[in-house]
Amino acid sequence: MSQYDVAIIGAGIAGASLAAEIAPHARVLILEGEEHPGYHATGRSAAFWSETYGGPDIQPLVIASGDFLHYPPADMGGEGFLSPRGELFIARREDRHAIDAFVAKFAVLGVALAEVDPAPYCPGLRPEWTDALYDPTCSDIDVSRLHGAYLSAARRAGAELVCSAAVTGLARDRHWTVETRAGTFTADVLVNAAGAWAEAVGAMAGAPGTGIRPLRRTVVQLRVDPPAPMTLPLVRDAHERFYFKPEAGGRIWLSPHDEIPTDPCDAAPEEIDVAVAIEKLASAVDWRVDAVERRWAGLRTFAPDRLPVYGFDPAVPGLFWCAGQGGFGIQTAPAASKLAAALLLDRPADPIAAHLDPERYSIRRFRA
């Protein structure tokens, strides 16, 4: 058996980005249960970078990640991972309070949101949607390229990736022994970056429960008439009941913003959730849906307080958590991985993450 300094369970965006940060300083093994990395949440994300998505407690991680995503270093390809999209928050007149509450929530963080007439931004918007905010900074994320860049950086620094390596057993003496379907490995530190399986991996390692659980989110690709212009911003209901954005060929990606508790699994969309999504779209715009071309579901994994979980578990020596990133793990990956790397290596944080408060996201909040 090869001995590693760190074994990371999970090669999605959490595990890949952390591996890229620590591989220059440690011998790193990444264990992925599927045949290829990013099969579950990372590979199914309709990700966008939005300063307000996730709420005020996620916003510091989002802002800290922005410059990196716009202007990545040469060893990450040197080409930005973001493309401009813009974001429109819409509300009916009777829901004006939702707009006011949204503005107040983010004003204390210095987020400037312009009040606009929504009609010019979203052709076909029904007239009862009278109130709106616009954020020009919202951007689409090239998820596949970002994830691939992190995996490539980790490999160049010496990290080893083993796929089809679902964990079947964990034991700790002086080191961790990790039994998988691809063999047995040993490491000094075990990182739980298992996404929807994080709670199960934690239990296997002997950790008390944290309440981290996966929630299913549905997305559908629709062909609509008239075709959606590519200039259409990301459109979000101010009550977070749906969102949609344009896709090539006049199509849209639509989500009913559902959060259905589920067991960790290869998530699949339910017909009822697809129908609900289309019904919500029809309440906002007068477009005709010509075809449902694709439908898929992903698992967004949250801790009970909906904040990510980073740090060494005080209840289990050598167990490090990098989990519970919800639907925000991609847009926060640059800052989150640098914060987690500093905690794992016991080193000063990279300037990107130096101002972040690690206690806000610490596993210790569940270990009183």
N, C-alpha and C positions, 0 to 999 in steps of 0.2 A: 504494500500500500504506500502511495506517495503521501508525504506530509506537507501540508500547506499551512500558511499563517492564518489565512481567512478562507472559509468556504461560504459562498453566498448561495442561498436557495432561492432561485427565481432569476430569470434573465429578461424579464420585462424592463420597462424604463427605470424602475427603482433599482433593481439589481445591476443592470448594465451601466447606469450612470455612476453608481457608487463604485463599481469595479474599476471604471476608468479613472476615478479619482484616487483610489488607494493602490492600484497595481504598480505604480512607480515606487512604492515604499514597502510593499509586502508581496509575498507569493500568494496569488489569489486563484481560487477555483470557483467557477460559476456552474451551478448544477441546475439544469432546466428539465422539467418533467416532460415537456412536449418534444416533438421531433424538431421543432425550430423555435427560436426565441420570439416572444411577442405574439404568441398565438391567441391569447385571451384578451385582456383589457387593452393592452398597448396597441395591438394590431387591429382593434375594432373601434378605435376612438375617432370621433369627428372633431378632433381637438382644435381649439382656438386659444389664443392668448388674449385674455380679457382682464383688465385691472380689477374689475369688480366681481368676477365669477368666483364663487367660493366664500365670499363674505370678508369682513374686515380682518379676521384672524388669519386668513390665507393670503391676503393682499401683500404683506411684507415679502413673502416668498415669491409671489408673482412679479412684483416690481424689481426685486433683486435679480431675477432671472432675465429680465427684459433685454438688457444690453448684450448679454451673452447670446441670446437667441437672435438678436438683430445682427450682431457683429462677432461671430464665433472666432476663436483663435485659429491659426493656420493648421494646427494639428487636429482640428475638428472640421477641416475642409475649407474654412475661411469664407464660406458663402452663407449668408443668413438663412435661417430656418423659417422666417416669417414672411408673409406677403399681406399687404394691406387689405382689410375687409371692412372695417367700421361696424358699429353695433348700435341697433335701435331698440330701445325699451318702449313698449307700447302699452297703453291702458285706455279703457273706456272712460267716459266722463265720470261715471259713478265710482270709478276706481282711482280717482285722482289722488286719494290718500296714499295709495301704493307708490306713486311717483314721488310724492313729498317725503315719504318715509325713506325711500331709496336714496334720495338726495341727501337727507339729513344723516343717514348712516355713514356715507362716504365723505361728506364734507369735512368732517373732523380729521380725515386722513389726507386732505388736500386734493381730492379727486374732483376735477371740474367737469360737470356734465351739462351740456347745453340743451335747453328746452327748445324743441323744434316742432314744426307742423309735420306729422309723420307721412302725409300723403305723397309728397315728392320723393321720399326715400323708398317707399314700397308701393309701386303701382298695383292697383287692384285692392288696396286695403279698404275694408268696409268703413263707411262714414262714422259709425259709432265709436271707432278707435280714434279719439280726438287728441289725446295727450301723449307726449313722447319725450324721451331724452335721447341724445345722440352722443356716442363716444367714438371719435375718429381713430383712436389708437388701437382698437381691437384688430387682431390679425389672425389669419389662418396659420397653422403650424404644419410643416412637412414632417409628419410623425415618423414615417418610415425612414427618412434620411437622418433625422435626429437620433433615433434609436440605433440605426446602423452605424452612425458616427461614433456613438459611445461604445458599442461593441468593438469596433475597429480600434479605437484608442486603447481599450482595455487589453486587447490581444497584442498590440504593438508594445505595450508595457510589460508583457509577459504573462498576463492572465490566461488561464485555460478554461475553455467552455466545453462542457459535456452535456449533450442533449439526450432525450429519452431516458432521463435519470431521475424519475420520480422517487422521492424519499420514502423508504419503507421502514426505517428504524434509526433512532438516534440514541447515543449513549455517551456519557462523559466520565472519564477518569481524570487523568492529567490533561488529556486532549479530547476533542470530540471525535467519535467514530460515527460516520454517516453512511448508512447502508442505503443503496439505491438499486434500481433495476439495471443500472449500468455498471455496478460494482460497488466496492466499499472504499471510502476515503477517510482521511484523518486531517484534522485542522485544530489550531489553537482557539480560534474564534469562529463561531457560527453566526451568520447573518440571516435573519428571517426577513426575506424580501419576497415572500411567496404570494403576495396579492390576496386573492380571495381565499387562499388556503393558509393565510398567516396564522389564524387562530388554531387551526389543526396542527400546524408545524410547531407552534408554541407549546401546545399541549404535549406533543410527542417529545419535546425537549424538557418537559417537566415544569413549564411555566404556569403560574396561575392565569386564569382567564382575564382577558382585557375587554371583552364585549365587541371586538372587531367582527364585522359581519359584511357579507357581500349583498349588494342590492342590484337587481337587474334593470338595465336601461335599454330601451328599444329605439332603433333608428330605422327609417325607411327612406329609400330613394324613389321619388315620384317623377313621372313625366307630366307636366302640367301645361295647360293652355289658358292664356298665352304663355309662351316659354318664359321662365324666370331669367331676367337679365343678370349677367355676371357682376354688374355694378350693385346688385342688391346687397345690403349689409346683412350681417347676422341679425335676425329679428327675434327678440325675446319678449314674452309676456311679462309684465311687471310683477305678476303674481307667481311667476316661474311655473306656469302650467304647460308651456310648450316653447320650442324654439325651432327656427328653420334658417337655412342659408342656401345660396345657389351652388349648383354643381355644373360641370361642363355639359353643354348641349341643351341648355334651358331647363335642366332638371333642378330639383331641390332635395336636400337632405333635411328630414323632419324628425323631431323627437317629441313625444308627449311628455317629456320630462318625468317619466315614471321612475319610481324607486320601489321595486317589488322585492321584499326579503326572499332569499333563496339559499339553498346549500351551494357550496362551491361546485361548479360543473362547467361543462361546455355549453354556455348559455345559448338559448334559441328563443326567438320572438314568439309571443302568443298572438293568435289572430285577433283576440279582443283588443290587445294593446295597439296593434296596427290600425284597427278600426277607430279606436279612440283618438289616435294621432291624426287621422284624416278628418275626423269630426271637428277636432280643435282647429285644424288649419282652415276648414270651411267657415268657422266662426269668425275668422280674422280677415280672410281674403275671398274675392269672388272668382278665383281661378277654378277651372275644371280639371279634375284629376283624370288624366287619360290612361295611366297605367301605374301600378306598383311594380317597379322594375327590380328592386332588391329590398330585402328586409334582414336585419340582423340584431343581435343583442349582445351586450357586454356586461361584465360585472364590475361595479364601482364599489370599492370596499372602504367602509368607514368605521372609525372608533365611535363610541357613544357620543362624544362631544364634537364629532365631525372634523377633528384636527388630526394631522398625521402623527405617527408615533416613531420617534427616533431615539436611539441610545441603548446603552447596556442595561440589561434587566437586573435590578438589584436582588431579585429572587433566584436567579440562575446564573452562576459565574460563566463568563465566556459567551453568553447569548446576547446578540445585538439585534435590535429591531429597526427595520426600515420598511414600514408598512402603514396601512390605513390612509393612503393618499387620495382616496375618494376619486372624484372625476377630475382632479387637479394635478395629478402626478406628472403629466407631460409638460404643462406650462410652468411648473415650479421646479422641474428636474435640475437645472443648473445650480440654483441656490441650495436646494434641498440636499443634493448629493455632496456639495462642498461642506455644508453644515454637518451632515452625517459623517463624512470622512474625518473632519476635525475631531468629532467626538470619538470615533472608533480608534483613530491613531493617536489621540491625546496630543494633538498639535494645534497651533493657532489656526483659526479659520482663514480661508482665502478671503481677500478683501470683499469679494461679492457677498459673502455670508457673514462677515465679521460683525455687522451690526444686528444680526438676528439674535433673538433670545431663545437659546436652546431649551430653557425650562418650559416654555410655552408648548413645546412639542414632545417633551420628555416622556418616556415610558413610566417614569417614577410617579406621574400623576395617577396611575392606576395601582400603585403599590404602597398606599398609605399604611 
